[in-house]
């Protein structure tokens, strides 16, 4: 039932001009990217647009595409700085990796999807998931800045976790109950030396106000392999049932 009006925002001429002015100030006053903040810049139109985006994320369909920055006019390094600044209008920026990396490139490095190699460094299909589902603390938002689109492949799909959850409640209530109990997640080697390699947490959690989710079926399977434990039958059945549910195309939006 969604249309592009529900999730897509076009940058206005005024917003694009604010980005150009931002780029000029960045060039004239070099600073480490992590010191850059929106308060440095007069960007009322961009603040309005990102406030709308945040509303869509919090109260709307849960994902938003903002397009498009003046890619041909600005060097990649300055585009990334603009993206860093604007992302702070959505929420506080947090590390992407345990070593403190704040921004990293999603690209096919040729490596296989294995222990210590995140899926975003490979060309494997990544089934519906929450980013950083293995983390001790989950991020509130995830942002992607697409600079070099793949020549082929790289299709994106979004699925409503509420719709998937409620379909589980309707068709597989017993299996859904198991997803509210803890399980192992592979931490993708994003931890200190000697720390646990797995997170022990539930797939779903209801805090009384909203549904929280750690959806990553692959990392659960990898977590049990790392733990050298056999997955209990209830969990196997629950994950298979959840896979069936989110494999229903009517729950997707594809290639927005």
C-alpha positions in Angstrom: 0.0 0.0 0.0 3.0 2.3 0.2 3.8 4.8 -2.5 7.0 6.8 -3.1 5.5 9.7 -1.3 5.6 7.7 1.9 9.4 7.2 1.9 11.2 9.3 -0.7 12.3 12.9 -0.3 13.8 15.0 -3.0 16.4 17.7 -2.1 15.1 21.1 -3.1 17.1 23.7 -4.9 17.5 25.6 -1.7 18.8 22.5 0.1 21.3 21.8 -2.7 22.6 25.3 -2.5 23.1 24.9 1.3 25.1 21.7 0.6 27.3 23.7 -1.9 27.9 26.4 0.7 28.7 23.7 3.3 31.2 22.2 0.9 32.9 25.5 0.3 33.2 26.1 4.1 34.6 22.6 4.6 37.2 23.3 1.9 38.1 26.6 3.3 38.3 25.4 7.0 39.8 21.9 7.1 39.0 19.8 10.2 39.0 16.1 11.1 35.6 14.8 10.0 34.6 13.7 13.6 34.8 17.3 14.8 32.2 18.5 12.2 28.8 19.4 13.6 25.6 20.8 12.0 25.8 23.9 14.3 28.7 25.2 12.2 26.4 25.8 9.3 23.3 27.9 8.4 21.2 25.1 6.9 17.5 25.8 7.7 16.2 24.0 4.6 18.3 20.9 5.2 17.1 20.9 8.9 13.5 21.0 7.6 14.1 18.1 5.2 15.9 15.9 7.7 13.2 16.6 10.3 10.7 15.3 7.8 13.0 12.2 7.3 13.2 11.6 11.0 9.4 11.7 11.3 9.1 9.1 8.5 11.7 6.9 10.4 10.0 7.3 13.8 6.3 7.6 12.9 6.0 6.5 9.3 7.1 3.5 7.3 10.4 3.2 9.1 12.8 3.9 6.1 13.5 6.9 4.0 15.4 7.7 0.8 16.7 11.2 0.4 18.0 12.1 -3.1 20.1 13.3 -4.5 23.3 15.3 -3.5 25.2 17.1 -6.2 27.5 14.2 -6.7 29.2 15.4 -9.9 30.1 18.8 -8.4 31.7 17.7 -5.1 34.7 15.5 -4.4 34.0 12.3 -2.6 35.8 13.2 0.6 33.7 16.4 0.9 30.5 14.5 0.1 31.3 12.1 2.9 31.8 15.1 5.3 28.5 16.6 4.2 26.8 13.2 4.8 28.5 12.9 8.3 27.2 16.4 9.2 23.7 15.8 8.0 23.4 12.4 9.6 23.7 14.1 13.0 20.3 15.8 12.3 18.8 12.3 12.6 20.6 11.1 15.7 23.9 10.7 17.6 26.6 9.0 15.5 28.1 5.8 16.9 30.9 3.5 16.0 30.4 1.0 13.2 33.1 -1.4 14.5 34.5 -2.3 17.8 37.8 -0.6 17.0 36.0 2.8 16.9 35.6 3.1 13.1 32.8 5.6 12.6 32.4 5.4 8.8 33.3 2.4 6.6 32.9 1.5 3.0 30.4 -1.2 2.0 32.0 -3.0 -0.9 32.8 -6.4 -2.3 36.4 -7.2 -1.1 36.4 -10.7 -2.6 36.4 -12.3 0.8 34.0 -15.1 1.8 31.3 -14.5 4.5 33.0 -16.1 7.4 34.0 -15.5 11.0 35.4 -12.0 11.3 34.2 -11.0 7.8 31.0 -9.0 7.8 28.5 -9.6 5.0 28.9 -6.0 3.8 32.5 -6.8 2.7 31.3 -9.7 0.4 28.9 -10.2 -2.5 26.6 -12.7 -0.7 22.9 -12.1 -0.6 22.0 -10.6 2.8 18.6 -11.8 3.7 16.3 -9.4 5.7 18.2 -8.3 8.8 18.8 -5.5 11.3 22.3 -4.0 11.0 24.4 -4.7 14.1 21.9 -7.3 15.3 24.8 -8.9 17.2 25.7 -5.7 19.2 25.3 -5.4 22.9 23.4 -2.2 22.2 21.4 -1.8 19.1 21.6 1.4 17.0 18.4 3.4 16.7 19.0 4.3 13.0 21.2 3.0 10.2 22.3 5.3 7.4 23.8 4.4 4.0 25.4 6.9 1.6 25.4 5.5 -2.0 28.2 7.1 -4.1 29.1 4.3 -6.6 26.0 2.3 -7.5 26.7 -1.3 -8.6 26.7 -1.9 -12.3 24.5 -4.9 -11.7 23.0 -6.6 -8.7 22.9 -4.9 -5.3 19.0 -4.9 -5.2 17.6 -3.5 -2.0 14.5 -4.7 -0.2 12.7 -3.4 2.9 10.3 -5.5 5.0 8.1 -4.3 7.8 9.2 -6.0 11.0 5.8 -5.2 12.6 4.0 -6.9 9.7 6.3 -9.9 9.9 5.9 -10.1 13.7 2.1 -9.9 13.5 1.9 -12.6 10.8 4.0 -14.8 13.1 1.5 -14.0 15.9 -1.4 -15.0 13.6 0.1 -18.1 12.0 2.9 -19.3 14.3 2.2 -18.1 17.8 4.2 -20.9 19.5 7.2 -20.3 17.3 7.0 -16.6 17.9 7.1 -17.2 21.7 10.5 -18.9 21.2 11.8 -15.8 19.4 11.2 -13.8 22.6 13.7 -15.9 24.4 17.5 -15.6 24.2 19.7 -17.2 21.5 23.3 -16.9 20.3 24.4 -14.4 17.7 27.8 -14.4 16.2 29.4 -11.0 17.1 31.4 -11.0 13.8 34.7 -10.6 15.8 33.6 -7.1 16.8 34.8 -7.4 20.4 37.8 -7.1 22.6 40.4 -10.0 22.7 39.2 -12.6 25.1 35.6 -11.4 25.1 32.7 -13.6 24.3 32.3 -14.3 20.6 28.6 -14.5 20.8 25.8 -12.3 22.1 23.0 -14.0 24.1 19.8 -12.1 23.4 16.2 -12.5 22.1 15.2 -12.0 18.5 12.2 -9.8 19.6 11.5 -7.6 22.6 8.5 -5.5 23.5 9.4 -2.6 25.8 5.7 -1.6 26.4 5.9 1.1 23.7 7.5 -0.3 20.7 8.8 -3.6 19.2 12.6 -4.0 19.2 14.2 -6.7 17.0 17.6 -8.4 16.4 16.7 -9.9 13.0 19.7 -11.8 11.5 19.0 -15.5 10.9 22.5 -16.1 9.5 24.2 -14.8 12.6 22.1 -17.0 14.9 23.2 -20.1 12.9 26.8 -18.9 13.0 26.4 -18.1 16.8 25.5 -21.7 17.6 28.4 -23.0 15.4 30.8 -20.7 17.3 29.3 -21.9 20.7 29.7 -25.5 19.5 26.1 -26.1 20.6 23.2 -27.6 18.8 20.3 -25.3 18.2 17.2 -26.4 20.1 14.4 -27.8 18.0 12.0 -25.0 19.1 14.4 -22.3 17.8 15.1 -24.2 14.5 11.3 -24.4 14.0 10.9 -20.7 14.9 13.6 -19.5 12.5 12.2 -21.6 9.7 8.7 -20.2 10.3 10.0 -16.7 10.4 11.9 -17.3 7.1 8.7 -18.5 5.5 6.9 -15.3 6.7 9.4 -12.8 5.4 9.8 -14.6 2.1 6.3 -13.3 1.2 6.7 -10.7 -1.5 3.6 -8.8 -0.3 5.6 -7.7 2.8 8.4 -6.2 0.7 9.3 -3.0 -1.1 12.0 -3.6 -3.6 14.6 -1.4 -5.2 13.3 1.9 -3.8 
